[in-house]
């Protein structure tokens, strides 16, 4: 079986000498997200994107890994998601509240 996409991308990033913008919403389900975070955060460009998507993953669990295991010290960029709903400012405030509580 081929490697998961995040592992292939990590190998490309390492080989090229580039860095990654780790987007927590682009990994798929939670187990793949956690594996992808562990693989890619060592190559972060210094920021990460995040949004709430409770159907696919637990953002507080991802933030716990970033805080306790990876010890992430970069920028947290909030995405409202697409579609952001009737109030994109509230969507951003909701993500911000989770990040501030769990970072």
C-alpha positions in Angstrom: 0.0 0.0 0.0 1.2 3.5 -0.7 2.3 5.7 2.2 -0.3 8.1 3.6 -0.2 11.5 1.7 1.2 13.3 4.7 4.2 11.0 4.8 4.9 11.5 1.1 4.5 15.3 1.5 6.8 15.2 4.5 9.5 13.4 2.5 9.2 15.9 -0.3 9.5 18.8 2.2 12.6 17.2 3.8 14.2 16.5 0.4 13.6 20.0 -0.9 14.7 21.8 2.2 11.4 23.6 2.3 9.1 24.1 5.2 5.4 23.3 5.8 2.4 25.3 6.7 0.7 22.6 8.8 -3.1 22.9 8.3 -4.9 20.8 11.0 -8.0 20.6 8.9 -6.4 19.0 5.9 -5.4 15.6 7.3 -8.8 13.8 7.2 -9.9 12.0 10.4 -8.3 12.3 13.8 -5.8 9.4 13.7 -4.5 10.6 10.4 -4.4 14.2 11.7 -2.3 13.2 14.8 0.1 11.1 12.7 0.4 14.0 10.2 1.0 16.5 12.9 3.8 14.4 14.4 5.4 14.0 10.9 5.1 17.5 9.7 5.5 19.9 12.6 9.3 19.4 12.7 9.2 21.1 9.3 6.8 23.9 10.1 7.4 27.3 8.6 6.3 28.8 11.9 2.5 28.9 11.6 -0.4 26.5 11.5 -4.0 26.8 10.3 -6.9 25.5 12.3 -10.7 25.6 12.4 -13.4 23.7 14.2 -14.6 20.6 12.5 -16.1 18.4 15.2 -17.3 15.8 12.7 -13.8 14.9 11.7 -11.5 15.7 14.6 -11.2 17.0 18.2 -9.3 20.3 18.1 -8.6 20.3 21.8 -6.9 16.9 21.4 -4.8 18.2 18.5 -3.8 21.3 20.6 -2.8 19.1 23.5 -0.4 17.2 21.2 0.9 20.5 19.9 1.4 21.9 23.5 2.6 18.8 25.4 4.4 16.6 22.8 5.5 18.9 19.9 5.9 22.0 22.1 4.8 24.2 19.3 5.8 27.9 19.7 4.6 29.3 16.4 1.6 31.3 15.1 -1.9 30.0 15.3 -3.9 31.1 12.2 -7.6 30.7 12.5 -9.8 29.8 9.6 -13.5 30.3 9.7 -14.1 27.3 7.4 -16.0 27.1 4.2 -18.8 27.9 4.4 -18.3 30.0 7.5 -22.0 30.0 8.3 -24.2 33.0 8.8 -21.6 34.8 11.0 -18.0 34.3 10.1 -16.8 36.5 12.9 -18.5 34.2 15.4 -16.9 31.2 13.7 -13.5 32.8 14.2 -14.4 33.7 17.8 -15.3 30.1 18.5 -12.0 28.7 17.2 -10.1 31.4 19.2 -11.9 30.4 22.4 -10.8 26.8 21.9 -7.3 27.7 21.0 -6.9 30.0 24.0 -8.3 27.4 26.4 -6.1 24.5 25.1 -2.9 26.0 23.8 
